[in-house]
Amino acid sequence: MKTARQILTSVLAASLVFGSMAQAAPTALISTEQAAAALQPERSAAHARLHEALDRADLAAMLQARGVSTDEMRARVDALTDAEARQMLTQIDEAPAGSADIVGVLFTVFIILLVTDILGLTKIFPFTRSVR
């Protein structure tokens, strides 16, 4: 009983000493508008490029042809987080041009057919001679 009282007294004394050392940081409440304004400069760089893309007339016409209004797209861009907007910009920047893949595929198919013609497996091109 005496040991339990000594432990309880020690814990109580330590909590009073350490509790008096902790002070609350002086803070003031901020409004939602102030918090949103503080986040706005961070988001504006990535979102501004996406909004510039939406300002293009050809993109707006393509969106409307697919039944999507530009106002709806602007709302969706505004709803993106900064990381999502940067990821979307990265995907747009890394996307190949429209005809680059088609030309590559056609060239590959041509080379494969040419080699099979030379090997005598097919007879598609009249200007090749078979090795067989």
Beta strands, then each sheet from edge to edge (+ up, - down):
end
